[in-house]
């Protein structure tokens, strides 16, 4: 069971060799040398006290391209030793007639797998470290960060990391509280329960990282890091449980061109959308031939499917938020109930849209794409820049719409508050009128003491009414005159009296 680590730390808590990230081996020695360049390598994210980077906590699938069909054949490694044996045998085997183009997809993070992959490719260890960072909100500052390197150092054709959100549907109503994936520690943002359907929609924080290198004779290697699907989750009370979930509304809309032949659709297996790993294996093994052969000469071609899948997740997220806002607008125009819950929902939408906009801008920067409006001209289905530019545009407009609704709701709350104040003033005025009636009566009672001949039923009881009724009339007249001649500050003002006469005439 995972718990938040204490926010207090000192330099003594920092390691010196990055052993939290990698098992012993040549790559760990390399990480120790890099710690002085990137201090983040010294410590794991303290928000994961029982850190998920432990031996065996990952799955690795290797895909190798068939040069005749351009599609990839997949091979899953059952253990880290199998992967290490594969690298040893591969280095000893002779080079074939075609350049080798291979993609290694690792789902989750594990120290032993990181050691083997790192020792094979010796990529910058920040590649693994940034994938580990949880990117969850906290009121306390922590000794780690998830910031981008300097833009001048970015090489999007070689390496990048993308933050994104995945919509998941929970079949039961789950409280709208903070939840976290047990394996990754990433935040699961819950939305208010949909009581009509008795279900809850969650927004899972996700990351996907890409690294590549070119080899001799036109070959290349690619490593992709992705998150496992949510199974167990824990909340602020440290309660951990299995949470059944499925893709929201069946998952994102496919991004492949629609001119595929009917036979191709019939022979291609169904896309299950189980996880990012399954999605990538599906597209690489069945649809890599849709990318021109000339593009496959460079490893950056392998980054197309991760980019398109993440863009599809964001577009589904945009459509979900776009559908939520009109329902809130309708509630504001039809009835004024649960205003606090509605305002809280709008504030959450506004905050999340701002956060998503920041993510999209980081993605555009990481991928080397311009921060401009999407082109209106028709282009290729492989144009990722147009996708992310449109997503950024829509998120900014949705945030502005949510902010406008919050301002409108604030105005409605002010109007409701004014009506409530007027109602209270009217009730106070009624009480004052009642007091104006009973004060003369009480005074008259005290004046005559209501004894002897003035008591009820005696001969002089009529004197009480002769005195009390004129006193009541006199009290109302005095109150009315004072209301006419006194201004808001309680001072006499004959101008106010003349204004009242002018308005009456």
URCORWO-V665835 format. One record per helix or strand of 2 or more residues. SS is the DSSP state (h for helix, s for strand). FROM is the first residue (numbers start at 1). LEN is the number of residues. Records with the same first field share a line. If there is no record, write none. Layout:
SS=FROM-LEN  FROM-LEN
//
This chain:
h=11-3  26-9  39-4  80-13  111-11  126-7  151-3  216-3  248-3  262-6  276-15  293-5  299-36  339-28  384-65  452-3  461-25  494-11
s=58-8  72-6  101-8  159-12  179-3  187-4  199-16  220-7  232-4  240-3  246-2
//
